[in-house]
Amino acid sequence: MSETLSFDTAFDQPAGACVRVSPLVRRIVAGNSGPVTFTGTCSYIVGSGEVAVIDPGPDDPRHVEALLAGTAGERVSHIVVTHTHRDHSPAAAALSEATGASIVGCAPHRDSRALGVGEVSRMEAAGDRAYAPEHVLSENESVCGPGWTLVAVETPGHTANHLAYALPEENALFSGDHVMAWSTTFIGPPDGAMGPYMASLAKLLTRDETIYWPGHGGPVAEPKRFVRALIAHRRQREEAILLRLRAGDETIPELVETVYRGLAPGLKGAAALNVFAHLEDLLARGLVATAPPPTLESRWRPA
């Protein structure tokens, strides 16, 4: 039986406040609330005395000051980044300059392929091309401090370079934007890709963490149930797309109108990218066809 997907939107931690959420973890929320950032980006301080900061957030001096205040009297040894969207990584440089901490984590933002329309330029603008880590972490590589360890878990999909981080001392996972309790994750080509995202969700089902600390919103308290529900949701969405193709829809705008009925006009560009991500995955699996190369302007049909 499929799990029911439900969201927790009650999160209300004030921006700038430093709140302890577990014995080893404190959270500070940036003041960058919005339609895709919810109440703002969650930065996490891990450890005590000698600490790591996960996802220092946007290029906002107020948030950097909040992080510095939250770690006053402590040594920040590492700044750890999940992915290179501008709401997660740009403050790394300023925080490193202020603290001397090493920037580690995901690979730098990659150049992506063109998809044929202007919506792509908006997505590419979300990438932090200035991010320059001292060390790129691969699967199972770790950084550590007194009483804490952060182990890299490769979770591509939301972006090609996305990493989550396990905290084995608390059986927890910092899930970045890969899994969030308040919303499904946006998968937007050219950097985002549905096939790797689904594989990364399946990978999490093989792990044993009992709580996720995401990049936006409150914790995912029953992660395996929630991840199963996310997988079921995506499979239902791809089936809806296939049904509409069989009914005669051929273009992404047509699919957006029929699969996302009643969607606000301002969200249709994002929905188009999400549909395209599904179509690319279905194409790779031999379930749909289109004239190469696939773009947002292609015409699609069942295979």
DOPA-631952 format. One record per residue (C-alpha): x, y, z; residue number from 1; residue in one letter. Coordinates in nm, 3 decimals. Last residue first. Example, Ala and Ser with C-alpha at 12.3 -4.5 7.8 and 13.67 -1.06 7.14 Angstrom:
<nodes>
+---------+---------+---------+-----+------+
!       X !       Y !       Z ! seq ! type !
+---------+---------+---------+-----+------+
!   1.367 !  -0.106 !   0.714 !   2 !    S !
!   1.230 !  -0.450 !   0.780 !   1 !    A !
+---------+---------+---------+-----+------+
</nodes>
This chain:
<nodes>
+---------+---------+---------+-----+------+
!       X !       Y !       Z ! seq ! type !
+---------+---------+---------+-----+------+
!   0.692 !   0.511 !  -2.717 ! 303 !    A !
!   0.420 !   0.756 !  -2.607 ! 302 !    P !
!   0.451 !   1.093 !  -2.779 ! 301 !    R !
!   0.636 !   1.420 !  -2.724 ! 300 !    W !
!   0.678 !   1.745 !  -2.916 ! 299 !    R !
!   0.985 !   1.944 !  -2.819 ! 298 !    S !
!   0.985 !   2.308 !  -2.699 ! 297 !    E !
!   1.126 !   2.238 !  -2.352 ! 296 !    L !
!   1.406 !   2.051 !  -2.519 ! 295 !    T !
!   1.488 !   1.693 !  -2.619 ! 294 !    P !
!   1.765 !   1.664 !  -2.878 ! 293 !    P !
!   1.642 !   1.468 !  -3.056 ! 292 !    P !
!   1.289 !   1.418 !  -3.191 ! 291 !    A !
!   1.065 !   1.279 !  -2.917 ! 290 !    T !
!   0.975 !   0.943 !  -2.764 ! 289 !    A !
!   0.821 !   0.816 !  -2.441 ! 288 !    V !
!   0.853 !   0.499 !  -2.231 ! 287 !    L !
!   1.208 !   0.401 !  -2.330 ! 286 !    G !
!   1.353 !   0.444 !  -1.980 ! 285 !    R !
!   1.573 !   0.736 !  -2.088 ! 284 !    A !
!   1.267 !   0.900 !  -2.246 ! 283 !    L !
!   1.068 !   0.855 !  -1.922 ! 282 !    L !
!   1.349 !   1.026 !  -1.731 ! 281 !    D !
!   1.363 !   1.313 !  -1.978 ! 280 !    E !
!   0.984 !   1.339 !  -1.964 ! 279 !    L !
!   0.985 !   1.363 !  -1.584 ! 278 !    H !
!   1.246 !   1.641 !  -1.589 ! 277 !    A !
!   1.044 !   1.817 !  -1.860 ! 276 !    F !
!   0.735 !   1.804 !  -1.639 ! 275 !    V !
!   0.935 !   1.968 !  -1.356 ! 274 !    N !
!   1.068 !   2.232 !  -1.593 ! 273 !    L !
!   0.717 !   2.311 !  -1.713 ! 272 !    A !
!   0.592 !   2.325 !  -1.352 ! 271 !    A !
!   0.858 !   2.589 !  -1.273 ! 270 !    A !
!   0.742 !   2.800 !  -1.565 ! 269 !    G !
!   0.377 !   2.747 !  -1.470 ! 268 !    K !
!   0.420 !   2.879 !  -1.116 ! 267 !    L !
!   0.341 !   3.245 !  -1.187 ! 266 !    G !
!   0.026 !   3.146 !  -1.373 ! 265 !    P !
!  -0.125 !   2.985 !  -1.060 ! 264 !    A !
!  -0.203 !   2.617 !  -1.121 ! 263 !    L !
!  -0.570 !   2.535 !  -1.172 ! 262 !    G !
!  -0.503 !   2.201 !  -1.340 ! 261 !    R !
!  -0.142 !   2.084 !  -1.305 ! 260 !    Y !
!  -0.157 !   1.769 !  -1.523 ! 259 !    V !
!  -0.384 !   1.921 !  -1.789 ! 258 !    T !
!  -0.241 !   2.272 !  -1.829 ! 257 !    E !
!   0.117 !   2.159 !  -1.760 ! 256 !    V !
!   0.084 !   1.882 !  -2.018 ! 255 !    L !
!  -0.034 !   2.125 !  -2.286 ! 254 !    E !
!   0.256 !   2.361 !  -2.205 ! 253 !    P !
!   0.496 !   2.062 !  -2.228 ! 252 !    I !
!   0.379 !   1.967 !  -2.575 ! 251 !    T !
!   0.213 !   1.660 !  -2.722 ! 250 !    E !
!  -0.121 !   1.603 !  -2.548 ! 249 !    D !
!  -0.318 !   1.336 !  -2.735 ! 248 !    G !
!  -0.487 !   1.116 !  -2.476 ! 247 !    A !
!  -0.188 !   0.879 !  -2.472 ! 246 !    R !
!   0.031 !   1.178 !  -2.385 ! 245 !    L !
!  -0.215 !   1.270 !  -2.107 ! 244 !    R !
!  -0.200 !   0.920 !  -1.960 ! 243 !    L !
!   0.180 !   0.922 !  -1.972 ! 242 !    L !
!   0.192 !   1.252 !  -1.783 ! 241 !    I !
!  -0.050 !   1.123 !  -1.517 ! 240 !    A !
!   0.166 !   0.810 !  -1.482 ! 239 !    E !
!   0.471 !   1.032 !  -1.428 ! 238 !    E !
!   0.289 !   1.220 !  -1.153 ! 237 !    R !
!   0.178 !   0.900 !  -0.981 ! 236 !    Q !
!   0.537 !   0.773 !  -0.986 ! 235 !    R !
!   0.653 !   1.102 !  -0.834 ! 234 !    R !
!   0.399 !   1.079 !  -0.553 ! 233 !    H !
!   0.488 !   0.715 !  -0.479 ! 232 !    A !
!   0.857 !   0.807 !  -0.447 ! 231 !    I !
!   0.772 !   1.096 !  -0.214 ! 230 !    L !
!   0.552 !   0.868 !  -0.003 ! 229 !    A !
!   0.835 !   0.614 !   0.033 ! 228 !    R !
!   1.062 !   0.901 !   0.138 ! 227 !    V !
!   0.812 !   1.011 !   0.403 ! 226 !    F !
!   0.773 !   0.664 !   0.551 ! 225 !    R !
!   1.151 !   0.622 !   0.559 ! 224 !    K !
!   1.206 !   0.967 !   0.708 ! 223 !    P !
!   0.963 !   0.964 !   0.997 ! 222 !    E !
!   1.053 !   1.293 !   1.171 ! 221 !    A !
!   1.147 !   1.503 !   0.869 ! 220 !    V !
!   1.266 !   1.811 !   1.053 ! 219 !    P !
!   1.135 !   2.165 !   1.019 ! 218 !    G !
!   1.153 !   2.402 !   0.728 ! 217 !    G !
!   1.416 !   2.458 !   0.461 ! 216 !    H !
!   1.755 !   2.293 !   0.405 ! 215 !    G !
!   1.647 !   1.974 !   0.577 ! 214 !    P !
!   1.736 !   1.810 !   0.912 ! 213 !    W !
!   1.639 !   1.444 !   0.868 ! 212 !    Y !
!   1.552 !   1.209 !   1.155 ! 211 !    I !
!   1.574 !   0.833 !   1.216 ! 210 !    T !
!   1.876 !   0.756 !   0.998 ! 209 !    E !
!   1.884 !   0.389 !   0.893 ! 208 !    D !
!   1.985 !   0.386 !   0.527 ! 207 !    R !
!   1.860 !   0.161 !   0.246 ! 206 !    T !
!   1.554 !   0.381 !   0.191 ! 205 !    L !
!   1.792 !   0.673 !   0.133 ! 204 !    L !
!   1.922 !   0.504 !  -0.182 ! 203 !    K !
!   1.572 !   0.485 !  -0.327 ! 202 !    A !
!   1.546 !   0.863 !  -0.288 ! 201 !    L !
!   1.884 !   0.906 !  -0.458 ! 200 !    S !
!   1.771 !   0.685 !  -0.747 ! 199 !    A !
!   1.460 !   0.899 !  -0.786 ! 198 !    M !
!   1.671 !   1.215 !  -0.796 ! 197 !    Y !
!   1.920 !   1.062 !  -1.039 ! 196 !    P !
!   1.638 !   0.987 !  -1.285 ! 195 !    G !
!   1.458 !   1.318 !  -1.230 ! 194 !    M !
!   1.740 !   1.556 !  -1.321 ! 193 !    A !
!   1.829 !   1.901 !  -1.189 ! 192 !    G !
!   2.106 !   2.100 !  -1.357 ! 191 !    D !
!   1.928 !   2.169 !  -1.688 ! 190 !    P !
!   1.671 !   2.094 !  -1.563 ! 189 !    P !
!   1.455 !   2.175 !  -1.262 ! 188 !    G !
!   1.365 !   1.917 !  -0.998 ! 187 !    I !
!   1.181 !   2.103 !  -0.722 ! 186 !    F !
!   1.163 !   1.900 !  -0.402 ! 185 !    T !
!   0.822 !   1.820 !  -0.254 ! 184 !    T !
!   0.712 !   2.049 !   0.025 ! 183 !    S !
!   0.723 !   2.125 !   0.399 ! 182 !    W !
!   0.904 !   1.811 !   0.523 ! 181 !    A !
!   1.208 !   1.847 !   0.299 ! 180 !    M !
!   1.407 !   1.578 !   0.115 ! 179 !    V !
!   1.680 !   1.654 !  -0.142 ! 178 !    H !
!   1.698 !   2.024 !  -0.053 ! 177 !    D !
!   1.966 !   1.974 !   0.213 ! 176 !    G !
!   1.920 !   1.632 !   0.375 ! 175 !    S !
!   2.124 !   1.675 !   0.692 ! 174 !    F !
!   2.090 !   1.317 !   0.816 ! 173 !    L !
!   2.058 !   1.196 !   1.175 ! 172 !    A !
!   2.160 !   0.883 !   1.367 ! 171 !    N !
!   2.271 !   1.116 !   1.648 ! 170 !    E !
!   2.641 !   1.025 !   1.663 ! 169 !    E !
!   2.617 !   0.908 !   1.302 ! 168 !    P !
!   2.566 !   1.260 !   1.163 ! 167 !    L !
!   2.502 !   1.183 !   0.797 ! 166 !    A !
!   2.550 !   1.455 !   0.538 ! 165 !    Y !
!   2.356 !   1.510 !   0.216 ! 164 !    A !
!   2.529 !   1.601 !  -0.108 ! 163 !    L !
!   2.393 !   1.763 !  -0.425 ! 162 !    H !
!   2.630 !   1.810 !  -0.719 ! 161 !    N !
!   2.390 !   1.736 !  -1.006 ! 160 !    A !
!   2.122 !   1.952 !  -0.849 ! 159 !    T !
!   1.781 !   1.850 !  -0.717 ! 158 !    H !
!   1.883 !   1.509 !  -0.847 ! 157 !    G !
!   2.214 !   1.405 !  -0.698 ! 156 !    P !
!   2.224 !   1.254 !  -0.347 ! 155 !    T !
!   2.585 !   1.158 !  -0.264 ! 154 !    E !
!   2.609 !   1.091 !   0.110 ! 153 !    V !
!   2.901 !   1.268 !   0.280 ! 152 !    A !
!   2.976 !   1.176 !   0.642 ! 151 !    V !
!   2.975 !   1.444 !   0.913 ! 150 !    L !
!   3.132 !   1.338 !   1.241 ! 149 !    T !
!   3.083 !   1.481 !   1.590 ! 148 !    W !
!   3.220 !   1.441 !   1.943 ! 147 !    G !
!   3.519 !   1.675 !   1.905 ! 146 !    P !
!   3.546 !   1.746 !   1.533 ! 145 !    G !
!   3.496 !   1.558 !   1.210 ! 144 !    C !
!   3.496 !   1.571 !   0.833 ! 143 !    V !
!   3.394 !   1.270 !   0.631 ! 142 !    S !
!   3.424 !   1.089 !   0.301 ! 141 !    E !
!   3.154 !   0.822 !   0.260 ! 140 !    N !
!   3.061 !   0.931 !  -0.097 ! 139 !    E !
!   3.289 !   1.210 !  -0.221 ! 138 !    S !
!   3.377 !   1.541 !  -0.058 ! 137 !    L !
!   3.522 !   1.826 !  -0.261 ! 136 !    V !
!   3.804 !   2.005 !  -0.077 ! 135 !    H !
!   3.903 !   2.369 !  -0.058 ! 134 !    E !
!   3.561 !   2.458 !  -0.193 ! 133 !    P !
!   3.515 !   2.743 !  -0.444 ! 132 !    A !
!   3.160 !   2.881 !  -0.475 ! 131 !    Y !
!   3.167 !   3.177 !  -0.714 ! 130 !    A !
!   2.937 !   3.007 !  -0.968 ! 129 !    R !
!   2.644 !   3.000 !  -0.725 ! 128 !    D !
!   2.363 !   2.868 !  -0.943 ! 127 !    G !
!   2.017 !   3.027 !  -0.928 ! 126 !    A !
!   2.094 !   3.231 !  -1.241 ! 125 !    A !
!   2.104 !   2.902 !  -1.431 ! 124 !    E !
!   1.740 !   2.845 !  -1.342 ! 123 !    M !
!   1.636 !   3.187 !  -1.471 ! 122 !    R !
!   1.840 !   3.132 !  -1.786 ! 121 !    S !
!   1.657 !   2.805 !  -1.838 ! 120 !    V !
!   1.319 !   2.977 !  -1.844 ! 119 !    E !
!   1.434 !   3.165 !  -2.154 ! 118 !    G !
!   1.385 !   2.875 !  -2.392 ! 117 !    V !
!   1.586 !   2.610 !  -2.581 ! 116 !    G !
!   1.717 !   2.364 !  -2.327 ! 115 !    L !
!   2.081 !   2.468 !  -2.312 ! 114 !    A !
!   2.320 !   2.230 !  -2.141 ! 113 !    R !
!   2.468 !   2.296 !  -1.801 ! 112 !    S !
!   2.788 !   2.450 !  -1.670 ! 111 !    D !
!   2.866 !   2.294 !  -1.334 ! 110 !    R !
!   2.848 !   2.449 !  -0.989 ! 109 !    H !
!   3.150 !   2.355 !  -0.780 ! 108 !    P !
!   3.159 !   2.009 !  -0.619 ! 107 !    A !
!   2.981 !   1.951 !  -0.290 ! 106 !    C !
!   3.144 !   1.966 !   0.051 ! 105 !    G !
!   3.427 !   2.166 !   0.200 ! 104 !    V !
!   3.503 !   2.528 !   0.288 ! 103 !    I !
!   3.778 !   2.542 !   0.552 ! 102 !    S !
!   3.721 !   2.777 !   0.845 ! 101 !    A !
!   3.936 !   3.088 !   0.895 ! 100 !    G !
!   3.654 !   3.249 !   1.092 !  99 !    T !
!   3.570 !   3.582 !   0.926 !  98 !    A !
!   3.707 !   3.494 !   0.582 !  97 !    E !
!   3.537 !   3.155 !   0.595 !  96 !    S !
!   3.205 !   3.315 !   0.687 !  95 !    L !
!   3.236 !   3.563 !   0.401 !  94 !    A !
!   3.321 !   3.291 !   0.148 !  93 !    A !
!   3.057 !   3.046 !   0.268 !  92 !    A !
!   2.780 !   3.307 !   0.248 !  91 !    A !
!   2.722 !   3.212 !  -0.120 !  90 !    P !
!   2.631 !   2.845 !  -0.051 !  89 !    S !
!   2.266 !   2.779 !   0.035 !  88 !    H !
!   2.019 !   3.036 !  -0.105 !  87 !    D !
!   2.229 !   3.088 !  -0.416 !  86 !    R !
!   2.209 !   2.724 !  -0.516 !  85 !    H !
!   2.540 !   2.541 !  -0.502 !  84 !    T !
!   2.470 !   2.223 !  -0.311 !  83 !    H !
!   2.510 !   2.057 !   0.032 !  82 !    T !
!   2.784 !   2.283 !   0.168 !  81 !    V !
!   3.003 !   2.228 !   0.477 !  80 !    V !
!   3.188 !   2.517 !   0.641 !  79 !    I !
!   3.452 !   2.356 !   0.860 !  78 !    H !
!   3.661 !   2.441 !   1.168 !  77 !    S !
!   3.441 !   2.708 !   1.326 !  76 !    V !
!   3.612 !   2.768 !   1.659 !  75 !    R !
!   3.386 !   2.871 !   1.946 !  74 !    E !
!   3.363 !   3.183 !   2.161 !  73 !    G !
!   3.082 !   3.324 !   1.947 !  72 !    A !
!   2.928 !   3.050 !   1.729 !  71 !    T !
!   2.572 !   3.183 !   1.725 !  70 !    G !
!   2.698 !   3.540 !   1.699 !  69 !    A !
!   2.906 !   3.449 !   1.395 !  68 !    L !
!   2.611 !   3.271 !   1.237 !  67 !    L !
!   2.384 !   3.570 !   1.307 !  66 !    A !
!   2.646 !   3.804 !   1.158 !  65 !    E !
!   2.657 !   3.588 !   0.844 !  64 !    V !
!   2.278 !   3.606 !   0.828 !  63 !    H !
!   2.279 !   3.984 !   0.852 !  62 !    R !
!   2.556 !   4.009 !   0.591 !  61 !    P !
!   2.333 !   3.830 !   0.336 !  60 !    D !
!   2.492 !   3.638 !   0.048 !  59 !    D !
!   2.263 !   3.340 !   0.097 !  58 !    P !
!   2.309 !   3.041 !   0.328 !  57 !    G !
!   2.586 !   2.904 !   0.547 !  56 !    P !
!   2.486 !   2.550 !   0.444 !  55 !    D !
!   2.627 !   2.332 !   0.726 !  54 !    I !
!   2.842 !   2.510 !   0.985 !  53 !    V !
!   3.098 !   2.289 !   1.160 !  52 !    A !
!   3.203 !   2.325 !   1.522 !  51 !    V !
!   3.490 !   2.327 !   1.769 !  50 !    E !
!   3.357 !   2.435 !   2.108 !  49 !    G !
!   3.031 !   2.248 !   2.059 !  48 !    S !
!   2.914 !   2.034 !   1.771 !  47 !    G !
!   2.715 !   2.102 !   1.455 !  46 !    V !
!   2.585 !   2.447 !   1.364 !  45 !    I !
!   2.308 !   2.425 !   1.105 !  44 !    Y !
!   2.192 !   2.680 !   0.847 !  43 !    S !
!   1.825 !   2.660 !   0.749 !  42 !    C !
!   1.732 !   2.867 !   0.445 !  41 !    T !
!   1.419 !   3.078 !   0.476 !  40 !    G !
!   1.052 !   3.053 !   0.578 !  39 !    T !
!   0.962 !   2.858 !   0.260 !  38 !    F !
!   1.262 !   2.886 !   0.023 !  37 !    T !
!   1.077 !   2.819 !  -0.305 !  36 !    V !
!   0.784 !   3.060 !  -0.258 !  35 !    P !
!   0.983 !   3.301 !  -0.039 !  34 !    G !
!   1.163 !   3.352 !   0.291 !  33 !    S !
!   1.517 !   3.486 !   0.277 !  32 !    N !
!   1.582 !   3.596 !   0.637 !  31 !    G !
!   1.816 !   3.307 !   0.713 !  30 !    A !
!   1.721 !   3.044 !   0.970 !  29 !    V !
!   1.971 !   2.948 !   1.242 !  28 !    I !
!   1.978 !   2.589 !   1.372 !  27 !    R !
!   2.176 !   2.425 !   1.652 !  26 !    R !
!   2.283 !   2.061 !   1.653 !  25 !    V !
!   2.477 !   1.832 !   1.887 !  24 !    L !
!   2.233 !   1.779 !   2.176 !  23 !    P !
!   1.936 !   1.833 !   1.944 !  22 !    S !
!   1.735 !   2.129 !   1.809 !  21 !    V !
!   1.925 !   2.413 !   1.977 !  20 !    R !
!   1.791 !   2.740 !   1.843 !  19 !    V !
!   1.997 !   3.037 !   1.722 !  18 !    C !
!   1.758 !   3.316 !   1.620 !  17 !    A !
!   1.844 !   3.505 !   1.300 !  16 !    G !
!   1.511 !   3.451 !   1.125 !  15 !    A !
!   1.236 !   3.350 !   1.366 !  14 !    P !
!   1.154 !   2.977 !   1.390 !  13 !    Q !
!   0.799 !   2.925 !   1.255 !  12 !    D !
!   0.756 !   2.573 !   1.113 !  11 !    F !
!   0.386 !   2.484 !   1.089 !  10 !    A !
!   0.405 !   2.378 !   0.724 !   9 !    T !
!   0.441 !   2.003 !   0.783 !   8 !    D !
!   0.346 !   1.816 !   0.465 !   7 !    F !
!   0.149 !   1.503 !   0.385 !   6 !    S !
!   0.222 !   1.224 !   0.138 !   5 !    L !
!   0.020 !   0.909 !   0.208 !   4 !    T !
!   0.226 !   0.589 !   0.186 !   3 !    E !
!   0.133 !   0.347 !  -0.088 !   2 !    S !
!   0.000 !   0.000 !   0.000 !   1 !    M !
+---------+---------+---------+-----+------+
</nodes>
